[in-house]
Amino acid sequence: MKSWQLKKSGRENLHLVEGATPQPGPGEILVRTKAVSLNYRDKLVIEDRYPLPISYPLVPGSDLAGEVVAVGSGVSRFKAGDQVISHFRPKWLRGVPSHEDLRENLGGPLPGVLTEYVLLSEQGALAYPDYLTPAEASTLPVALVTAWVALFTLGNLKPGETVLLQGSGGVSLFALQLAAAHGARVLVTSTSPGKVARLKQLGAAEVIDASVNPAWDEVVLRLTDGRGADHILDVIGGDAVPRSIEAAAWRGHIALIGIMDRPSTTISIPNVMVKNLRLQGVSHGSRADMEESLAFAEKHRIQPIIDARYTFDALPDALDHLDRGPFGKVVVEIN
């Protein structure tokens, strides 16, 4: 079988290699990969900017949709022919995770899914809604679940509340669709005027052009009559975090999700105190969170947004597209 393998950090060290097809052991399933969606995390792993240690060689990638082709002894959840997606943290099933649960991630330090056949634990896979294609389903494991946890598991989003999102990446677009389906008012910042209409079609009430209004927090306050946003999903990090604090409503919830700018910042503690804000880091969720998000997506027919599809051997081009900032997800299809 063919796999993309990272021999050491750096895009130049990512190569397509041949290897033997593995066989499932007890409690394992063998999945033939049909599609893999890329995440910003994959870029961090490849560039050696991920906060956890990585051992090489490594197959990167975490978000798979595929078909079960064989099962090991003791497997009862799946059979050959089942269509499944991967669970990013296969040992985190529910509740409070252990240190090991948080550390054991697909695509680093665990082997990833950019390969023709993947071994997954029985608990590390889930069936996906049958209205989705494999390419669409591959976008769900990280982006949908992260948005769900930020808004619902931790945020307790209620209809009528205001949600502020940043940009048009996978997490932000899923959050937009989830929040709009739940009856929330959604504001989105964007530096691309050409994306305004598409964001409004997905349910955004207002789109703030951050290229024209770099002080977008002030615009948020104007659009909310000075109240601010009840929920903010900060996927940028760095200098965006202080603006998120300014844009938040009293007792607002700020989910810190990304470090697209940089991994550190300086904030005003009094501003957080005066507003009684809750700043909460969000790093994916459990299998139970994933099951809940899939059920909601199926009920509301949430349609994943794919910006581009690439063939398996064109992974470098797909990563270049990820660097450019896609509208939604970039998917690698494996035939």
C-alpha positions as CSV (number, residue, x, y, z in Angstrom):
1,M,0.0,0.0,0.0
2,K,1.0,3.6,-0.4
3,S,1.4,6.1,2.4
4,W,2.6,9.6,2.9
5,Q,5.4,9.5,5.4
6,L,7.2,12.4,7.2
7,K,10.8,11.2,7.8
8,K,11.6,14.3,9.8
9,S,10.1,17.8,10.2
10,G,9.7,19.9,7.1
11,R,7.5,19.8,4.0
12,E,10.6,18.7,1.9
13,N,10.8,15.5,4.1
14,L,7.2,14.3,3.2
15,H,7.4,11.5,0.7
16,L,5.1,8.9,-0.8
17,V,6.3,5.4,0.2
18,E,5.3,1.8,-0.3
19,G,4.6,-0.7,2.5
20,A,2.8,-3.8,3.5
21,T,-0.9,-3.7,4.2
22,P,-1.5,-4.3,7.9
23,Q,-3.8,-6.8,9.4
24,P,-6.2,-6.1,12.3
25,G,-5.4,-7.5,15.7
26,P,-7.9,-8.0,18.6
27,G,-10.3,-5.1,18.9
28,E,-9.0,-3.5,15.7
29,I,-10.6,-2.8,12.3
30,L,-8.8,-2.3,8.9
31,V,-10.2,0.6,7.0
32,R,-9.6,1.3,3.3
33,T,-9.2,5.1,3.1
34,K,-11.5,6.9,0.7
35,A,-11.0,10.5,1.8
36,V,-8.9,12.6,4.2
37,S,-9.6,16.2,5.1
38,L,-6.7,18.4,6.2
39,N,-6.5,20.5,9.3
40,Y,-4.3,23.4,10.3
41,R,-2.9,21.0,12.9
42,D,-1.4,18.9,10.1
43,K,0.5,21.9,9.0
44,L,1.9,22.4,12.5
45,V,2.9,18.8,12.8
46,I,4.7,18.8,9.4
47,E,6.5,22.1,10.2
48,D,7.4,20.8,13.8
49,R,5.4,23.6,15.4
50,Y,3.0,21.2,17.2
51,P,3.2,21.5,21.1
52,L,3.5,17.7,21.6
53,P,6.6,15.7,20.8
54,I,6.5,13.8,17.5
55,S,8.4,10.6,16.7
56,Y,9.6,9.9,13.2
57,P,8.9,8.5,10.7
58,L,5.2,9.5,10.9
59,V,2.2,9.2,8.7
60,P,0.4,12.6,9.1
61,G,-3.3,13.3,8.9
62,S,-6.2,12.6,11.3
63,D,-9.5,12.9,9.5
64,L,-10.5,9.8,7.6
65,A,-13.6,8.5,5.9
66,G,-13.4,5.0,4.5
67,E,-14.7,1.4,4.4
68,V,-14.1,-1.4,6.8
69,V,-12.5,-4.3,4.9
70,A,-11.5,-6.6,7.8
71,V,-12.1,-6.8,11.6
72,G,-10.0,-8.4,14.3
73,S,-11.1,-10.8,17.0
74,G,-13.6,-9.5,19.5
75,V,-14.9,-6.6,17.3
76,S,-18.7,-6.2,17.6
77,R,-19.4,-2.6,16.5
78,F,-18.4,-3.0,12.9
79,K,-18.2,-5.5,10.0
80,A,-16.7,-5.5,6.6
81,G,-18.5,-3.1,4.3
82,D,-19.4,-0.5,7.0
83,Q,-18.6,3.1,6.2
84,V,-16.8,4.9,9.0
85,I,-14.9,8.0,10.0
86,S,-12.0,8.2,12.5
87,H,-12.1,9.6,16.0
88,F,-9.2,12.0,16.5
89,R,-8.6,10.9,20.2
90,P,-9.5,7.2,20.0
91,K,-9.0,6.6,23.8
92,W,-11.1,9.5,25.0
93,L,-14.6,8.0,25.1
94,R,-16.5,10.3,27.5
95,G,-16.2,12.5,30.5
96,V,-12.9,13.8,31.9
97,P,-10.0,12.6,29.8
98,S,-6.8,11.1,31.3
99,H,-3.4,12.4,30.3
100,E,-3.0,9.5,27.9
101,D,-6.4,10.2,26.4
102,L,-5.3,13.7,25.5
103,R,-1.9,12.7,24.2
104,E,-3.0,9.8,22.0
105,N,-3.9,11.7,18.8
106,L,-4.1,10.4,15.2
107,G,-1.5,12.0,13.0
108,G,1.0,12.6,15.9
109,P,2.0,11.0,18.1
110,L,-0.1,8.1,16.8
111,P,0.2,7.1,13.1
112,G,-2.0,9.1,10.9
113,V,-4.4,8.4,8.1
114,L,-2.8,9.7,4.9
115,T,-2.4,6.1,3.7
116,E,-4.4,3.7,1.6
117,Y,-5.2,1.4,4.6
118,V,-5.5,2.3,8.2
119,L,-5.8,0.3,11.4
120,L,-8.2,1.8,13.9
121,S,-9.3,0.6,17.3
122,E,-13.0,-0.4,17.4
123,Q,-13.7,2.5,19.7
124,G,-11.7,4.9,17.4
125,A,-14.2,4.8,14.5
126,L,-17.9,5.9,14.1
127,A,-20.5,5.4,11.4
128,Y,-21.4,8.7,9.7
129,P,-24.7,9.9,8.4
130,D,-25.6,8.3,5.1
131,Y,-26.6,11.5,3.4
132,L,-22.9,12.4,3.2
133,T,-20.3,11.4,0.7
134,P,-17.0,10.0,1.9
135,A,-15.3,13.3,1.1
136,E,-17.9,15.3,3.0
137,A,-17.8,12.8,5.9
138,S,-14.0,13.1,6.2
139,T,-14.4,16.8,7.2
140,L,-16.2,15.9,10.4
141,P,-13.8,14.4,13.0
142,V,-11.9,17.5,14.0
143,A,-13.7,20.6,12.7
144,L,-17.3,19.7,13.5
145,V,-16.5,18.2,16.9
146,T,-14.4,21.2,17.9
147,A,-17.1,23.6,16.9
148,W,-19.7,21.5,18.7
149,V,-17.7,21.3,22.0
150,A,-17.0,25.1,21.9
151,L,-20.7,26.0,21.3
152,F,-22.6,23.3,23.1
153,T,-20.6,21.1,25.4
154,L,-18.7,24.0,27.0
155,G,-20.7,27.0,25.8
156,N,-24.2,25.8,26.5
157,L,-25.4,27.9,23.5
158,K,-29.0,29.1,23.7
159,P,-31.3,30.2,20.8
160,G,-31.2,34.0,20.4
161,E,-27.7,34.4,21.8
162,T,-25.0,36.1,19.7
163,V,-22.0,34.2,18.4
164,L,-18.9,35.8,16.9
165,L,-16.7,33.7,14.6
166,Q,-13.4,34.5,12.8
167,G,-12.8,33.7,9.1
168,S,-14.0,30.8,7.0
169,G,-12.0,27.8,7.9
170,G,-13.4,24.4,8.8
171,V,-14.2,25.0,12.5
172,S,-15.7,28.5,11.8
173,L,-18.0,27.3,9.0
174,F,-19.2,24.4,11.0
175,A,-19.8,26.7,14.0
176,L,-21.7,29.0,11.7
177,Q,-24.0,26.3,10.5
178,L,-24.5,24.7,14.0
179,A,-25.2,28.1,15.6
180,A,-27.6,29.2,12.9
181,A,-29.5,25.9,13.0
182,H,-29.9,26.4,16.8
183,G,-31.4,29.8,16.3
184,A,-28.4,32.0,17.4
185,R,-27.4,35.3,15.8
186,V,-24.0,34.8,14.1
187,L,-21.5,37.5,13.3
188,V,-18.4,36.6,11.3
189,T,-15.1,38.5,10.7
190,S,-13.4,38.1,7.4
191,T,-10.5,39.7,5.5
192,S,-12.0,38.6,2.1
193,P,-14.8,40.8,0.8
194,G,-15.6,38.2,-1.8
195,K,-16.7,35.7,0.9
196,V,-19.4,37.9,2.4
197,A,-22.2,36.6,0.3
198,R,-21.2,32.9,0.9
199,L,-21.0,33.5,4.6
200,K,-24.5,35.0,4.6
201,Q,-25.9,32.1,2.6
202,L,-24.7,29.8,5.4
203,G,-26.5,31.8,8.0
204,A,-24.4,34.8,9.1
205,A,-26.5,37.7,10.1
206,E,-23.6,40.2,9.6
207,V,-20.1,39.9,8.1
208,I,-17.4,42.3,9.3
209,D,-14.7,43.1,6.8
210,A,-11.6,43.1,9.0
211,S,-9.4,44.3,6.1
212,V,-11.4,47.6,6.3
213,N,-12.2,47.5,10.0
214,P,-9.1,46.1,11.8
215,A,-10.7,47.2,15.1
216,W,-13.5,44.6,14.5
217,D,-14.2,44.5,18.2
218,E,-15.7,48.0,18.0
219,V,-17.9,46.9,15.1
220,V,-19.2,44.0,17.1
221,L,-20.1,46.3,19.9
222,R,-22.0,48.6,17.4
223,L,-23.8,45.7,15.9
224,T,-24.9,44.5,19.4
225,D,-25.9,48.0,20.7
226,G,-22.9,47.9,23.0
227,R,-23.7,44.6,24.6
228,G,-21.1,42.4,22.8
229,A,-21.1,38.7,21.8
230,D,-22.2,36.0,24.1
231,H,-19.9,33.4,22.5
232,I,-16.7,34.0,20.6
233,L,-14.7,31.2,18.9
234,D,-11.2,32.6,18.6
235,V,-9.3,30.5,16.0
236,I,-6.6,33.1,15.4
237,G,-5.0,33.6,18.8
238,G,-2.2,36.1,19.3
239,D,-3.3,39.7,18.9
240,A,-6.9,38.6,18.2
241,V,-7.5,37.5,21.8
242,P,-7.5,41.0,23.4
243,R,-10.0,42.1,20.7
244,S,-12.1,39.1,21.5
245,I,-12.1,40.2,25.1
246,E,-13.2,43.7,24.1
247,A,-16.0,42.3,21.9
248,A,-17.4,39.9,24.5
249,A,-20.6,40.5,26.4
250,W,-20.8,40.5,30.2
251,R,-20.3,36.9,31.3
252,G,-19.4,36.0,27.8
253,H,-17.7,32.8,26.8
254,I,-14.5,32.9,24.7
255,A,-13.3,29.6,23.3
256,L,-9.6,29.7,22.5
257,I,-9.2,27.2,19.7
258,G,-6.4,28.3,17.3
259,I,-2.9,29.8,17.1
260,M,-3.0,30.9,13.4
261,D,-1.4,34.2,14.4
262,R,0.9,33.1,17.3
263,P,0.6,31.0,20.4
264,S,0.9,33.8,23.0
265,T,-0.5,37.2,23.7
266,T,-0.9,39.9,26.4
267,I,-4.4,40.5,27.9
268,S,-5.9,43.0,30.3
269,I,-6.9,41.0,33.4
270,P,-9.2,43.8,34.7
271,N,-11.2,43.7,31.5
272,V,-11.7,39.9,32.0
273,M,-12.6,40.5,35.6
274,V,-15.0,43.4,35.1
275,K,-17.0,41.5,32.4
276,N,-16.9,38.2,34.4
277,L,-15.6,36.5,31.2
278,R,-14.8,32.8,30.8
279,L,-11.8,32.2,28.6
280,Q,-11.7,28.5,27.9
281,G,-9.3,26.4,25.9
282,V,-10.9,24.0,23.5
283,S,-9.1,21.0,22.0
284,H,-11.5,18.6,20.3
285,G,-13.8,16.4,22.4
286,S,-14.7,12.8,23.4
287,R,-16.3,10.1,21.4
288,A,-19.6,11.0,23.2
289,D,-19.2,14.6,22.0
290,M,-18.7,13.3,18.5
291,E,-21.8,11.2,18.7
292,E,-23.9,14.2,19.8
293,S,-22.5,16.4,17.1
294,L,-23.1,13.8,14.4
295,A,-26.7,13.4,15.6
296,F,-27.3,17.1,15.4
297,A,-25.7,17.4,12.0
298,E,-27.9,14.6,10.7
299,K,-31.1,16.1,12.2
300,H,-30.4,19.5,10.6
301,R,-28.8,18.1,7.5
302,I,-25.6,20.1,8.1
303,Q,-23.7,20.1,4.7
304,P,-19.9,20.3,5.0
305,I,-18.2,22.9,2.9
306,I,-15.4,21.6,0.7
307,D,-13.3,24.3,-1.0
308,A,-11.1,21.9,-3.0
309,R,-10.4,18.2,-3.6
310,Y,-7.1,16.7,-4.6
311,T,-5.9,13.3,-5.6
312,F,-3.7,11.3,-3.2
313,D,-0.5,11.9,-5.0
314,A,-1.2,15.6,-5.1
315,L,-1.0,16.1,-1.3
316,P,1.7,18.8,-1.6
317,D,-0.7,20.8,-3.7
318,A,-3.4,20.3,-1.1
319,L,-1.1,21.6,1.6
320,D,-0.3,24.6,-0.5
321,H,-4.1,25.3,-0.8
322,L,-4.3,24.9,3.0
323,D,-1.6,27.6,3.4
324,R,-3.7,30.0,1.2
325,G,-6.6,29.8,3.6
326,P,-9.5,27.8,2.1
327,F,-13.3,28.5,2.4
328,G,-14.1,25.4,4.4
329,K,-12.1,22.2,4.0
330,V,-9.4,20.8,1.7
331,V,-9.9,17.1,1.0
332,V,-7.6,14.5,-0.4
333,E,-9.4,11.7,-2.1
334,I,-8.0,8.2,-2.4
335,N,-9.3,5.9,-5.1
